[in-house]
């Protein structure tokens, strides 16, 4: 493994915060193997992939002081300074608008797509429009953005509160499952009834069959669980949005991500609707939108058989 030292001048590499003070950088340094048979790029990908799934407490607290040699060989080649700044200066929203298709004719399509849009409203700042072929020509592999800016899904400090919210929603889900098994759920006669009892009773007044009631009740709570899992979103401008032959031409992909970088939900929306996302995010009301959330497709890990599909795995 790499020998991380507190010695060695780093003044000529002045950045803020200093090199190694970002948890992702410290994790990369701590796990670097100078004798690895992997190429440097492959080793970075492997380590950052592990970082994305690391204990959140590590992501928040880990810092190291690298030598000048380590800055030169490990940290500086990893990403551009402007990408590091996106990690350290997330603004109020923290999202990005990511263009991953640079095929011929798409420059004009891109210009038309974003013409008149307020990027500050969509993703907090115009600098968070990532439009650079040399850096982001990812093709269908948009997830590569998380390997150069993992802070997109780890740059937050509310892990305990988020875990508690998820657990509360899971408890509600299980309470609802039990309540749905009997004609009159426990507590129906109490004043006031529990929120879950009220939800089940309300759905029974609107829908006629038990199957419809169950679907509506559990879908509503599942939506709340998914919302609690979301830590950020990406607006993806890919070939489906830019190429004339694509069935989704003109529609960007809105992707909601959890703390491991897994897709929670995603859907195609217009650029105009994407422009409104910053406000919806700050007001915590993005889950009230039909196309953006309610009609969105679950990510693979949140579908049946995925590692996040079983509520006991949250």
C-alpha positions in Angstrom: 0.0 0.0 0.0 1.0 3.6 -0.4 3.1 5.2 2.4 1.2 8.4 3.2 3.5 10.9 4.8 3.0 14.3 6.5 6.4 15.4 5.0 7.1 17.0 1.7 6.2 20.5 0.6 2.8 21.0 -1.2 2.9 24.8 -1.3 3.6 24.7 -5.1 0.3 22.8 -5.5 -1.8 25.2 -3.6 -5.5 24.3 -3.8 -8.4 24.7 -1.5 -9.1 22.6 0.4 -5.5 21.2 0.5 -4.7 18.0 -1.3 -5.8 15.0 0.7 -8.3 16.8 2.7 -11.2 15.6 0.6 -12.3 12.2 1.8 -12.3 10.7 -1.7 -8.7 11.8 -2.1 -7.7 10.5 1.3 -9.4 7.1 0.5 -7.5 6.9 -2.8 -4.2 7.6 -1.1 -4.8 5.2 1.8 -5.7 2.3 -0.5 -3.1 3.0 -3.3 -0.9 0.0 -4.0 2.3 1.0 -5.6 3.0 -2.7 -6.5 -0.4 -3.3 -8.1 -0.4 -5.0 -11.5 -3.3 -2.7 -12.6 -2.5 0.5 -14.5 -2.8 3.7 -12.6 -6.1 4.5 -14.2 -7.5 1.0 -13.6 -6.4 1.2 -9.9 -8.1 4.7 -9.5 -11.3 3.3 -11.0 -11.2 0.3 -8.6 -10.5 2.3 -5.5 -13.1 5.0 -6.2 -15.6 2.3 -7.0 -15.0 0.9 -3.5 -15.2 4.4 -2.0 -18.7 4.9 -3.4 -19.8 1.9 -1.3 -17.7 2.7 1.8 -19.2 3.5 5.2 -20.6 7.1 5.1 -18.7 7.9 8.2 -15.4 7.3 6.4 -16.6 9.5 3.5 -17.2 12.3 6.0 -14.1 12.2 8.2 -11.1 10.7 6.4 -8.3 13.1 5.6 -4.6 12.5 4.8 -1.6 14.7 4.0 0.2 13.5 0.8 3.7 14.0 -0.3 4.5 16.0 -3.4 5.3 12.8 -5.2 1.9 11.4 -4.3 0.1 14.5 -5.5 2.0 14.3 -8.8 1.5 10.6 -9.4 -1.9 9.8 -7.8 -4.1 12.8 -7.2 -3.3 15.3 -10.0 -3.8 12.8 -12.9 -7.1 11.7 -11.4 -9.1 14.7 -12.4 -8.9 18.3 -13.6 -8.8 21.2 -11.0 -12.2 22.4 -12.4 -13.7 19.0 -11.6 -12.3 19.1 -8.1 -13.9 22.5 -7.7 -17.2 21.1 -8.6 -16.7 18.7 -5.8 -15.7 21.3 -3.2 -18.2 24.0 -4.3 -21.5 22.2 -4.8 -23.7 25.3 -4.2 -27.2 24.9 -2.9 -28.2 22.1 -5.2 -25.1 20.2 -6.1 -26.4 18.6 -9.3 -24.9 18.7 -12.8 -26.1 18.8 -16.4 -24.0 16.2 -18.2 -23.6 16.0 -21.9 -22.1 12.7 -23.0 -22.7 12.7 -26.8 -20.5 14.6 -29.1 -21.3 13.0 -32.4 -21.4 15.1 -35.6 -24.4 17.5 -35.8 -25.0 17.3 -32.1 -23.3 20.7 -31.3 -26.2 22.5 -33.0 -28.7 20.2 -31.4 -27.1 20.9 -28.0 -27.2 24.6 -28.6 -30.9 24.4 -29.5 -31.7 22.3 -26.6 -30.3 24.6 -23.9 -31.1 27.9 -25.7 -32.8 30.2 -23.2 -32.5 27.8 -20.3 -31.6 29.1 -16.9 -28.8 26.7 -15.8 -28.7 28.3 -12.4 -32.3 27.2 -11.9 -31.6 23.7 -13.3 -28.4 22.8 -11.5 -27.4 25.9 -9.4 -24.7 27.4 -11.7 -23.7 27.6 -15.3 -20.3 26.0 -14.4 -22.2 22.8 -13.6 -23.1 22.3 -17.3 -20.5 19.7 -18.2 -20.0 20.2 -21.9 -16.4 19.1 -22.8 -15.7 16.4 -25.3 -12.2 15.8 -23.9 -13.6 15.0 -20.5 -17.2 13.8 -20.8 -17.4 11.8 -24.1 -18.7 8.9 -22.1 -21.2 7.5 -24.7 -23.7 5.3 -22.9 -21.4 5.0 -19.8 -22.6 8.2 -18.1 -21.8 6.6 -14.7 -18.1 7.4 -15.3 -18.8 10.9 -14.0 -19.1 9.4 -10.5 -15.5 8.0 -10.8 -14.1 11.5 -11.3 -16.5 13.4 -9.1 -17.8 10.8 -6.5 -18.7 13.8 -4.3 -21.8 14.1 -6.4 -23.3 11.4 -4.2 -21.2 11.7 -1.1 -21.0 15.4 -0.6 -23.5 15.7 2.2 -23.5 15.5 6.0 -26.9 14.1 7.0 -26.3 10.3 6.9 -27.7 9.7 10.4 -30.8 11.7 9.6 -31.3 10.0 6.2 -30.9 6.6 7.7 -33.5 7.4 10.3 -35.9 8.7 7.6 -35.5 5.5 5.6 -36.0 3.3 8.6 -39.2 5.2 9.5 -40.6 4.7 6.0 -39.7 1.0 6.1 -41.5 0.7 9.5 -44.5 2.4 7.9 -44.4 0.0 5.0 -44.5 -3.0 7.3 -47.3 -1.5 9.4 -49.2 -1.0 6.2 -48.7 -4.6 5.1 -50.1 -5.7 8.4 -53.0 -3.3 8.2 -54.0 -4.4 4.7 -54.5 -8.0 5.9 -57.5 -7.2 8.0 -60.8 -5.4 7.1 -60.5 -2.8 9.9 -56.8 -2.0 10.6 -55.8 -1.6 14.2 -56.3 1.8 15.6 -59.1 2.7 13.2 -61.3 3.7 16.2 -58.6 5.8 17.8 -58.6 9.6 17.7 -56.5 10.6 15.9 -55.6 7.4 13.9 -52.0 6.7 13.0 -50.9 8.1 9.7 -50.8 4.6 8.2 -54.2 3.7 9.5 -55.6 6.9 8.0 -53.8 6.1 4.6 -55.3 2.6 4.4 -58.8 3.8 5.4 -58.6 6.7 2.9 -57.6 4.4 0.0 -60.4 2.0 0.9 -62.8 4.8 0.5 -61.5 5.6 -3.0 -60.9 2.1 -4.4 -63.2 -0.9 -4.5 -60.9 -3.9 -4.6 -58.3 -5.0 -2.0 -55.7 -5.3 -4.8 -56.2 -1.6 -5.8 -56.0 -0.5 -2.2 -52.8 -2.5 -1.6 -51.2 -1.1 -4.8 -52.0 2.5 -3.9 -50.9 2.2 -0.2 -47.7 0.4 -0.8 -46.7 2.4 -3.8 -47.2 5.7 -1.8 -44.9 4.4 1.0 -42.4 2.9 -1.5 -42.2 6.4 -3.1 -41.4 7.9 0.3 -38.6 5.2 0.9 -37.1 6.0 -2.5 -37.3 9.7 -1.9 -35.4 9.2 1.4 -32.7 7.3 -0.5 -32.1 10.0 -3.1 -29.0 12.2 -2.4 -28.7 14.0 -5.8 -29.8 14.1 -9.4 -28.1 14.4 -12.8 -29.6 15.8 -15.9 -28.2 13.7 -18.7 -27.9 15.0 -22.3 -27.0 11.8 -24.2 -27.4 10.6 -27.8 -31.1 9.8 -27.1 -31.6 13.5 -26.5 -29.5 14.8 -29.4 -29.5 12.4 -32.4 -32.3 12.9 -34.9 -33.0 9.2 -35.3 -33.5 8.7 -31.5 -37.0 8.2 -30.3 -36.3 10.5 -27.4 -34.9 13.4 -29.4 -35.1 16.6 -27.4 -35.8 14.8 -24.1 -33.0 14.7 -21.5 -32.8 12.0 -18.9 -33.4 13.0 -15.3 -31.6 10.5 -13.0 -32.1 10.4 -9.2 -29.1 8.8 -7.4 -28.6 7.2 -4.0 -25.4 7.5 -1.9 -23.7 4.6 -3.7 -24.4 6.1 -7.1 -27.2 3.6 -7.9 -30.1 4.9 -9.9 -33.2 5.2 -7.7 -35.5 6.4 -10.5 -35.1 8.0 -13.9 -37.2 9.3 -16.8 -37.1 11.3 -20.0 -38.3 14.9 -19.6 -38.2 18.1 -21.6 -35.3 20.5 -21.2 -37.9 23.0 -20.0 -39.0 20.7 -17.2 -35.4 20.0 -16.3 -34.9 23.7 -15.9 -37.3 23.6 -13.0 -35.5 20.9 -11.0 -33.3 23.1 -8.9 -36.4 24.8 -7.3 -38.1 21.5 -6.9 -35.0 20.0 -5.2 -34.7 22.9 -2.8 -38.4 22.7 -1.9 -38.2 18.9 -1.5 -41.2 18.5 -3.7 -39.7 16.6 -6.7 -41.6 13.5 -5.7 -44.9 15.3 -6.4 -44.2 15.5 -10.2 -45.7 12.9 -12.4 -43.2 12.5 -15.2 -40.2 13.4 -13.2 -40.9 10.9 -10.3 -44.3 9.1 -10.2 -44.0 7.7 -13.7 -40.2 7.3 -13.6 -38.6 3.9 -14.1 -36.9 2.3 -11.1 -33.2 1.8 -11.4 -31.9 -1.7 -11.8 -30.9 -2.1 -8.2 -34.3 -0.9 -7.1 -36.2 -3.3 -9.3 -37.3 -6.8 -8.2 -34.1 -8.8 -7.8 -31.9 -5.8 -7.3 -29.9 -5.3 -4.2 -32.1 -2.4 -3.0 -35.4 -4.1 -4.0 -35.7 -6.0 -0.7 -36.6 -3.4 2.0 -34.6 -5.3 4.5 -31.4 -4.4 2.6 -31.8 -0.7 3.1 
